Structure formats: C-alpha cells, structure tokens
Amino acid sequence: MNAVVCGSSRGIGFAVAQALQKKGHRVALFARDGECLKEASKALGGAPIIRGDITIPADRERLIAEAFAILGGLEILVINSGGPPAGTFQSTALPLYDKAYELLLKPVVHLHQVATPIFMKAGLGRILTISSLAAREPIPDLILSNTFRAALFGFVKTYARETARHGITSNILLPGYVDTERIRDLAEHRGGLEAFLAGVLPNIPVGRLLDPIEIGEAAAFLCSKEASGITGATLAVDGGTLRGTP
C-alpha cells in the first residue's frame, strides 16, 4: 500500500515511516525542515518528500494531493506532530490554547476530511493518529497536551463508526516515554535529563525509555490490511506506564 507519514523527518515519525517501508509499503515523508527531510529520505533509500507545515490548511490539502500523485495512490495516512509548550494552568495564557488547537486537534480533523474521499473511492484506508499518554492520564506541566489530546478520542471513535463499512479504519497510538528529541526537550524544562530520568523511570515497568522503532512496528501493524477489524481503538505502547484500565 501507499503511505504518507507526517512529521517523519526524525523521531517517532521517522521510525513509523521506516517500519512501513520494511513491511513493503511505499512511503512519502512530510515535515517542515527541508534538510532533515533530505537526510531522512536518504536513510530510507530515496523516499519521496513533501515539505510543509501541518498547522497550515493549504499545506494539509497539498500533502494529500501530492502524496496521491507521487505514489500513484494513497491508502495509509499517519498523522503525527510535535507537542505544544509545557506549562501549568497558572502559567499558560489563553492564546496558547488556540495555538495548541491548531497543532493537535484541527489538523487531525482536516486531514481526515481531505483523505476520506480518496479512501472511500478505493474502498480501503488506514488512518493512524500518533498522540500521547497525556490523552489518557494527564501529565504534570502539560496542560495544553492534556486538554487537546483527550479530545481526539471522541472524534476518532465517531469517525471510525461512520466509515468502517467503507473499508476505512482510524485509530490512535499512544507512545509512552520514548527516547526522542521531544523527551529531551521536556527533560530540560524539568531540570535536566538526569533528574528527569530519575523521576520517570521508576514509573515505567520495563525500566527504560522505549526505542522509537517499537512505536513504528506497532504503527505498521495498525496500518496493515490484517488490522482491518481494528478501528476506533487506542493502543498504548508505553512499557506498562499507564495505570488505568482502557
């Protein structure tokens, strides 16, 4: 199948693209940083690249159109973006909520809208939204992420029920603490990597940060034809971190 992965120049997005390619899918990469995209493409044997910003509506529409044209079809869409700034309720001004909505929720809704006609015509589609454990259990100092990632559940569950008979699935993947630049940025906000790890590792039953490829492999399965019966679901790949039941 043909796939496009957002935010795939590095980190989890790159790992997802890599895993999909290993499963035999043709993959196009999408991100803002042109130089990082070139490096990612090179690492994946010259995978096609599309440069753009997921927060810009015209770029989202162009992303789907170009991926379809470049690949000769499109059956898989992986939605992945960076996170909003860390902060508490007291430290987070109201305008930052608007920016977080434009980053975390609106692009997911819009990309579903743009891709759905293509998937319906083909009778096959896989949409996977990469989110965060913050969607299920609020994380201290991440009020923006806690707020908007949780909203994805209602949207994806509703969309999945409406489109399942058309051969389309839509699911959410919740990575735990993964060894990426994002985690290292959060660590700096919380007093440095050593202090951060001392605080989080005791709460991860496997006792380590996850490798991005572990997220990639789970994503590749949810995007496969074999996962046609899984839709409207949420899968946590977190080393056992979540304490609550589904």
N, C-alpha and C positions, 0 to 999 in steps of 0.2 A: 504494500500500500504506500501511498504518498503522504508525507507528513511535513508539517511546519511547526517549529518549536520556538516560542517567544523567549526572549532573554537567554538565548543559547550560546552566547559568546564565552561564557565562563560558568563555574559553579554547578548548581543543580541543573540548570537548563542545558548546559553542555553535556552533562552526564546523561540526561534523558535523550538528547539527540544521538549521542554515541551508542546508547543501548538500542535505540530504534534501528540505527544503521546496522548494528551487529545482527539484528533479527531479520535483516533483508529488506527493510523499508528504505525508500528514497526520501532523504531528509533535506529540507531547506532551513537555513538558520536565520533568525531575526533578532536584531538588537540595535542599540543606539550607537555603540562605539565601533566605528568602521575598522580601526586597526585590530581590535580584539576579534572582530568577526573574521577578518582575514586569517588571523592565527588559528582560530577555531576551525575554519574551513580547511586550512592546510592540514591540521591534525586529523581531520576526517576525510582526507583524500580528495579535497577539492569540492566539498559540498557547496551547493549554491547558497548565496547570501542575499538577504534583503535588509537594507538598513532603514531604520525608522524608530519612532518613539511610540510605545503602546498607549501613552496618555493622549495622543493626538488622533482625533476621529478619522481624519483623512488618511493617516498612516495605517490605521487598522483596516480600513477598506482596501487600501492599496496592498497591504500584506496578503490578504486572502486572494485578491485578483492576481497578483504577481506569482504567488506560490502555485496557484492553479495553472497559470500559463507556463511557468518554468518547469514544473514537474509533469505537466500533461494530465493533471487531475489532482484531486485532493480528498483524502479520506480521514486524515488524522490532524487534529489541531490541539496543541499543548499550550495552554495559557500560563505564563509564568512571568512574574515581575518582581522587582525589588520591594523592600518594605519601606514604610514611612518612618520618619524620625522617631526615636524613642522619646518617651515623656510620660508624666503623670497627668491626672486630671487638672491639678493646680497649675502645672507648667505649660499646658497645651492650649494655645489660643484658638478661638473658633475658626479663623480662616484655615488653619491646618487640617481641620476636619474636611473641608471642601477639597483640599489637595489629596487627602487620603482616599476620599471617594473617587476622585478622578484616576487614582492609581490602582486601587484594589477592587472596586466593585463595578464601576461604569464600563471599563474595558472588557470585563468578563461578559456582561450582558450584551454589549455591542458586538463582540466577536462571535457570540452565539448567533446573533441575528444575521450577521453577514454570511456566516458559513452554512447556516441551516439550509437555504435553498439549494446549494451545491450538494450537500449530503442527501437531501430528500430526492433530488433527481437521480443520484447514484444508487439510492436505496441502502446506503452504508455510510456511517460516520462515527468517528470516535473523538469526543472532546474530553480533555482532561485538564482540570484546573489545579495548579500547584498552589497550595495555601500554606498554612502553618498550624502548629499545635494551639496557637492563640485562638483559633476558631472554636476549639472545644473547651479549653481551660485557659482563662485569662492569665497572661504573663505579666508580672510586675513591671512597671515603667513602659509598657507598650499599649497605652490606652487606644491609640488610633488603630493599631493592628487588631487588638481585641474586638473593637467595635465593628469594623467593616468586614473582617474575615468571617465573623459569625454570620453575617447577613448572606453570605454565599450559599449557606445550607438551604435556605428557603427557596432561593432562585433555582439552584441546580436540581433540587428534588422536584419542583414544579415543572421545569423544562423537561426533565427526564421522563416524567409520566406522560407528557403531551406528545413526545416524539419517539417513544420506544417502538411503536408499531411501524415506524418508517426505517427501522434498522439503525437508528442513531442512539448512541449511549453518551451520557455525560456524567462524569464522576469527579470527585475531589480527592487529592492526595495530600496528606498532612505529614511533611517531613518533621522529624524531631530535631535534635541538635546535631547539625551536620557540619563537618569541617570545611567551611567556605569563608569567603571574604566578609560576608554579611555577619557571620558569627563573630569574626574577629573585630568588626566594627562595633558590635554590641559590647564585646568584651572591653574595648577601650572606653566605652561610655560607663562601664561598671568597674573601673579601677584597674584595668589591665587583664591580659589573658590568663595569667597565673591565678589571680584572685577569682576570675570568672569561672575557670575550670574547677577550682576548689569548691565553688558554690553549686555548680550544676552536676558534676559527675556523680556525686552521691545519690542524685535523684534519677539517674539513668541506670536501670537494672543491668544492662550489658556492660556498664562501667567504662564507656568510651564515647567519643563523638562518632557519629556514623560517617561512612565514606559516601561521597556523592553518588558513586556508581550503584550503591544499594538502593537509592531512590530511583535511579534510572531504570534498573531492572524491574522494579515494581510498576513504574510508569509504563514500560514497554508491554508488560502483560495486560494492563488495563486498556491499552490501545490496540490489542490484538483481536483478530477475528474470534479467537477462542473465548474472549471475555464478553461475548455478545449478550450474555444473560446478566451482566452486572451493569446496572445503571441507577443513577440517583444515589450512589453509595459513596461512603467516605472511608478511605483506608489510611490509617496512621502507620507510618514506617518510622518508628521512634525509639527502638530499643527497649520498649516497655515503659516509656516515661509517663504516658497518660495514666491517671489513677481511676478516672471514671469509667463507667460502662458506656457502650455506644448509645 
